[in-house]
Amino acid sequence: MAKIKVAVIGAGGIGGTHLTAYKFWQEQCEIVGISDINLAPAESRVREFGGKAFQSAEEMLDTVKPDAISICTPPNAHLASVQAAAARGIAVLCEKPPARTLAETEKIVETAAQSKSAFQFAFCHRFHEPVMQAREMIANGKLGKPVQIYNRFGFRFDRAGNSWFTDKETAGGGVLIDTLVHSIDIFRAITAQEINRVSGSISTILPNIRVEDSASILVTSTGGVAGSLNCSWVTPVSEAEIRIYGTQGEAVIDYNKPGGLLYKLAGDSDWSQLPADESLNRFTRQADHFLKCVDAGTQPIVGGADGIAVMKVIDAAYSSLKNENNVIQ
C-alpha cells in the first residue's frame, strides 16, 4: 500500500507537534512538504522531518501534491488554507480554534464539505486516553448520571504579550477562544450532550494587551449537566485537570500525573486507576485517526459540526460579557 503523502502549513510550535506525530506513523505516511510565510522555520523543520520547504502554501500543494495536510497557522489563515486544500481535493486536519468567529467557522465547514475529502478539527483532547476512558465509563453507567464537570487549564504563558495569541485580529480573542475551546469540546465529548446555556467571566493582567488572559465560563448541557471551565495564561503553577462528578462516583484526569483515569465509586474506600498506554499521546492518536480516515475515505469522529458547536458556545460566552443585568451595583 502506498504511503499517504502529508504536508504541514505552518512551521511553528504546533506545526512541529503535528510533524512529530506524523513521523511516529512513518510506515503509514510520508512528509512531503512544509510551508511557512517565513521560509527559515520551514527549512529548519525540513532538516529534521524531511520533505521540501516552501514559503507559499499554494505552491507547496501544487508542487508536492499531498493527499492530506495539517493546517497549523494562526486562526486568521485557516479559511484560506482550507479553501486551497478543498479546491484540490486534499484532506485537512485543521488546528484549533476553528477560526476567529462563528461565521468564519461556518464558511470553513461549508467549504470543506464541498470537497468531500476527510476534514477534522484538531480537538486533540478527544484522543487523550484518560478522557477516552472517562467517556467509556460514563457510557456504561459506572459513574451513574453525570452531574457536574470541573476543568482548569492554567499556566504561565511568558511570551503571550509578544505573540499573535494576543492580537485579536489574528487570533479572534484571547485565552477564552484559544484554550477554553478545548474545555468546551471536552465537556461535550464527556457528556455526549450539547451546551445550551453559558455565562462568561474574563480578566486581563498582562500589560499592553487588549484581549483576556484569564477566563471562566459556567455552562449547562441539554441534559442538565453543569460545568465550570477555567483557563489562564498568567498563573505560575501549571494545572491541567478535569473532575467528573456522577451520581455513582467521581473521576479525575490529571494531565501532570502518569497513568490512566482515576476514579472512586460509591462505597469504595480507596481510589482506583486504569492503566494507560503511555507510548502514545493525544497527538499521535489524533494523527493515527486522521490518517486512517484519509486511507479509508471516511470522515473523522471530530468534524465540522463539532467546530461549529464549540464556536457557538465561544460566541455566546463573549456575548454574555456584555449583559449588564449581571452587574451588581
N, C-alpha and C positions, 0 to 999 in steps of 0.2 A: 504494500500500500504506500502510495506517495505521501511524503510528509506535507502537512499543512504549512503554507508559507505565511508567516506573520510579520507585521511591521508595527512600529510604535510611533505615534505622533506626539512629540513632547519628550525631551530627554532629561527632565528634572528628576526630583526625588521619587515621585510616584511612577514616573516612566521607568526608572531603574528597578523599582519593585516589580513592575509587570515583566520587564525583561528577565529578571532573576527567576520569576515563576515560569516563564516560557522555557528558559534554559533547563529548568528541572525536568520538563517534559520533552527533552530534545529528541526522544525516539518518536514522538508524535508530531513535532513541528520543527520548522527551521526559521530562524530570524533572518529576514532578507533585507530589512531597511529600518532606519531610524531617522526621523526628521525633527528639526527644531529651528525656530526662527533665528536662533543664534547657532551657527554651524558648529562652533567649537565643542559644546556639550554633546552634540550628536556624534561628532568624530571620536570623542572620548569614550562614549558608550559602545561604538563600533569596535574599538580596540579591545574592549572587554567581552562583548557578546557576539561580535560578527555582524555580517550584513554590510550595507553601504549607507553612508551618511548623506543627508540632504538638508538643504535649508527650506526648500519648498515641499510641503506635504503632497500637493497635487503632482509635482514632478516625480516624487517617490512612488506614488500609486501607479503612475503611468509607466515608470521605468522597471520597477521590480515586480509589479503586478501581484500583490499579495492576495491570499484568499481571505485573510482576516486581519483586522487592526485593533490595537488599543489606542483610545484617544485619551491622552494624559496631559492635556493642555489646561490652562485656566478656563473657567466656565464660559467666558465671553467668546471663545473659539470653538466651542462644542458644536454648535449648529452648522457652521461652515464645514467642519470636518465630517460630520455625519452626511451632509449633502454631497460632498465629494465622494465619500465611500458608497453611498446609495446609488449614485449615478453610474458607478462601476460594478455594482452587484457584489460589494465586499462586505463580509460580516463585520460587526462592530461590537467591541466591549468598551463602553464609554464611562469614564470616571465620574464620580460624584463631586459636587451636586450636579444633578442632571443639566441644569442651566441656571441662568441668573434669575429667571422668572418662570411662573407657571405657563404663561403664554409661549415663551421660548421653548419650554419643555414639550408642550403640546405640538409645536411645529417640528421638533426633533423626532418625536414619536410618529407623527404623520409621515414625515419624510422617510424614516426607516421602514415603515410598513409598506411603502410603495416598492421597495427593492425585494422584499420577501426573503432576504438573507437573515441569518441569525443576528439578533440585536439584544444586547444585555447592558443594563446599568450595573456599575461596579459597587453594589451594596455588599461588600466583602464579608461583613459580619454574618451574613446568611450561611457562610461556609466555615465559620469558627466552630470547631467540634462541640464545645460545651453548649453553644447556642442550639446546634442541631439536636443535641441530647435533651435539652430543655423542651424543645418543640415536641419531640417524641414522647417525653414524659407527660406533657400536658395532653397530647392527643390520646394517649392510652388511659388517661384519667387518674394517673398515680398521684398527682398533686391535688386532685379534686378540681373544682371550678376556680379559675384564676380570679383573684380579687384586686390585687394591686401589683404594680411593677415599678421599681425604682431603678434608675440608671444614672450614672455620672461618668463622664469622660473629662477629667481635669488634669491640666499640666501647665508648665510654663513654656510658652512659645516665644523664645527670646527675640527672634527676628521678625515677629509679626508686624511690628510697626514699620519695617523697611521692606515689605514684600507685597506682592499683588493680593495676598489674602485680605488685606485691609483697605484695598482700593475697591469701592463699591461698584464702579463702572466695570471693573474686571470680574469681580467675584460675585456681585449681586447682593452682598451684605457682609456680615462678619461671622462670628463663631456660630451663630444660630443656623445659618444656611450651610456653613462648611462642616460642622461637627454634629449638630443635632439632627442633621439629615440622616445620619447613621442610626441614631437613637430612635427616630420615628420609624424607620424601616424595621429595626429590631423588634419594637413594640408590636407592629403589625404582623411580623412573622411569628412571634411567640404566641400571640393571642389568636391568630388567624381571623382577625376582625379588623374592620376599618375604623378610623378615628372620626368621630362626628362632633366633638367639642374640644376646643383648645383655648388656652389663655396663656399669654407670654409675659415674661419679665426679663429685662436686659439691663446691663450696666457697662460703662466704659471707664477703665482705669488707666490704660496706656495713654501717654500724652501724644498729641498731634495725630490722632486717628479719628475718623468720622464714622466708624462702624462699632458695633458692640464687640467686646472681648470676653464677656461672660453672659450666659443666657440660661433661663429655666423656663420650661413650659409644663403646664398641667393639662393632661389630655384625658378624654373618656372615649372608650370604644363603643361600637354599636351594641355590644353585649354587656355593657356596664362595667368593664374593667377600667380602673383608674390608674393613671400613670404619672409619675414625676420624673421628668427627663431634664438633665442638667449638664452644662459644659462650661469650661473656662480655659482661656489661654494664659491666665495670669497667676494661677495658684502653684506654688513651688513643689508641693508634694503630689507626685503623679498618682492618679487614681483612675482605674477603669473597671467599673463594677456594675453588675446587673443583679438585682434581687427580685425574685418572683414569689409572691405570697398567694397560696391557694387555700381552699377550704380543707385540704387534707395534708398540707405540708408546705415547706419553703425550699427554694432552690437558689443557689448563689453561683454566679460566674465572676471570677476574679482573674482578669487578664494578666495580673502581675504574679500569679502563682501557677505552678505546673499542675498537670493533671486535668481530668475532666470535670464534669458538673458535680458540685457539692449539693447535697440535699439532706433534709431531715423531715421525716413523715410523722404524722400524729402517732404518739405512743412510742416513738424511737427515743432512746436515751442519748444516743450519740449521732453525730453527722456521718454520712457515708459519702464516698466519692467514686464516680465512674472512671474507668480507665480512659486514656486518650492516646491516639497515635501522634506523637509529637514530631514525627519525621515529616509531617505535612502541616503547613499553616494555612490560614484562611485564604491567602493569596494564591498558593499553589493549588488548593482545592478549587478556587474560583476559576483559575486558568484551565484546569482539567475539565471542569464542567463546560466551559465555553468551547474548548477545542472539540470535545465530544459532540456538542451541538452542531458545530461547523461541519464536522465529518459526517454526521448523520442527516444533516439538512433539517434539523428541528429547532424550535425556539427554546431559549433558556428559561429556567424557572423564575428568573428575575428580569422581567421585561419592561416594555414601555409603560404598561398600565401601572406598574409599581412606581416608576418615576413620577408619573402624573399624580398618583395618590399621595406620595410623600410631599411633592411640591404644593399640593392643595393645603396640606397642614402647615407647611412653612409660610405660605401666603396668608393663611388665617392667623397664624401666630403673630406675624408682623402687623397685620391689621388690628389685632386685639390691643396692641400697644397704644393705639390712637383712641381707645374707648375711654372717654372722660368720666363715664359713670363709675369706673372702678377707683377713681381718685377720692381719698378721704380728706376732707378739708379740716 
